[in-house]
Amino acid sequence: MNTLPLLIALVPLAQINVTWYLLPLAAAISLVYKATRYEDPQRILRGAGRLFIQIIVFMAIILGVLVALSYRL
């Protein structure tokens, strides 16, 4: 069985930066965490949205600190 065409088709997937997985992961964590604390769907979505933004901002701050620390290494 020739798997070369399959490998060639999968090469673009290998080029995807792993950090893009942060967005759906943060969304899933936010929804699950807020769903365990509240029962009202409106409150769950509002809280999950707020927590999602907090997670992304925190990760951006950490990224900025790491970039600043690694500048000119």
N, C-alpha and C positions, 0 to 999 in steps of 0.2 A: 504494500500500500504506500503510495507516494504522499507524504505529508508536507512537501515543500510548498504547495499553494496555500495550505492552511497556515503555515508559519509566516509566509509573506503577507497574508491577510491580517495576521495578528501583530505585525510590527508597529503599526500606528498606535495600537493600544499600549505598547510598551513605552511610548514616548510621553504619555500623560503624566503630568506631575502629580505626585502622591498628595500634595497639600490640597488639591481640589476636593479630596475626600472629606476635608474638614467641614465643609458646608452641610452636606447631608448628615454627617455624624453629629454635628452640633444641633441640628434640627431634631434628629431622633432622640438625642439625650434630653433636650429641652421638653419635648412632648411627653416622653415617658416619665420624667421627673415630676412635671406638673400634674400629670394624670394620676400619679400616685398620691398627690396631696389634696386635690380637689375633685369634685364630681360634676360641677357645672361646666358644660362645654365652652361657654363664652369665657369663663374665668380661666380655664385650661389654656385656651388659645392665646388669650391676652398675656398670661404669665409666661407661656412658652415663647412667645415672640420677644418679650422683654429679656428672658434668660438667654435666648439665642443671640440677641444683640450684645449682651454682656459677655458671653463666651467669645464671640468674634472680636470684640474690642480688646478683651484681655489677651487673646492670642496675638492680635496685631501689636499690642504694646510689647509683649514678650519678643515678637519677631524684631521690632525696632531696637530693643535693647541688645539682642544677639547680633544684629547687623552692625550696630554701633561698636560693640565690643570686638567684633571680628574685622573691623575696618583696618586695612593696611597690615594685616598679619603676614 
